Amino acid sequence: MTSVVVYDEVVTAAERLAGIVFHTPLLTSAALDSAVGGRIFLKPECLQRTGSFKFRGAYNRLAVIPEADRAGGVVAYSSGNHAQGVALAARLLALRATIIMPRDAPAVKVERTRADGAEVIFYDRLTEKREAIGAALAAERGATIVPPFDDRHVIAGQGTAGFEAVADLAAMGITADLALVCCGGGGLSSGFAVGSKLPVVAIEPVNWDDVGRSLAGGVIVPVSDPQPTRCDALQTLRMSELTFATLRANHAVAGVVTEAEVARAVAFAFRELKLVVEPGGAVALAAALAGVVDLKGKTAIVVLSGGNVDAKVFAECLAA
């Protein structure tokens, strides 16, 4: 049986990351509260170092690599946000980093990954297995593989976002009823559930809702019909046993949003919140605005998980 990630691991990660990650604030919006009929606190991880929550898990994982294994560096695979998180963490910790990225990854994510000194190797996300490429490269170089979500240190690091959010609310004398969290492979949503101890709704884009199907069916169900989506950060074909077990242990549920709902959320964040949020980072907000999760009379945390978006895609969302 897979051992789930537990609260003490998130607490340890929070101590390790103190002074390294940004303690992102909780933001409120009268327009958002009015639109959903509840009290919403936004956790803007789009303001995190590298522009997404991924830096939390990446640094937490790299920081525990034994000295004897550091010479081989690290290998990671990512559509962009995990890539940037690993690249920066590796630079800060003086480790060599190689990132395997899909050929259709947003240019801004590729450029910023390289800017932090990482080597980028491209693959086709629909015809090639990034895990196989990563395993072969790691074996050749003696490198440590840093998965985007299938790793307890990564999940615990992501969970510090939930740990922070709940602590900040407690300091205001407020207790949230639930949290809406963006979800691809389940690293952030499972970590957030552990770190916040709140009921979590994992939000996915339509046609990429394997986590929701898996939680509903009690067994991991891969994406069966992958379709184009602006939510490049959430194009994960299969969750892991670890994220599945951790989400189930914390009684998480899931919700789905459409491409149109995501575009409206990106536009809302820009116009009302003055924030740049990428489509994959806006799915939780999209679920709130579209009523996918009923928030009337409730106090909720809504995560904005990333802000790394190409100008063309961002403009399309604003126009939509």
Secondary structure by P-SEA (a helix, b strand, c coil): ccccccaaaaaaaaaaaccccccbbbbbbaaaaaaccbbbbbbcccccccccaaaaaaaaaaaacccccccbbbbbbcccaaaaaaaaaaaaabbbbbbbbcccccaaaaaaaaaabbbbbbbccccccaaaaaaaaaaaccbbbbcccccaaaaaaaaaaaaaaaaaaaaacccccbbbbbbccaaaaaaaaaaaccbbbbbbccccaaaaaaaaacccccccccccccccccccccccaaaaaaaaaaccccccccaaaaaaaaaaaaacccccccccccaaaaaaaacccccccbbbbbbbccccccaaaaaaaaac
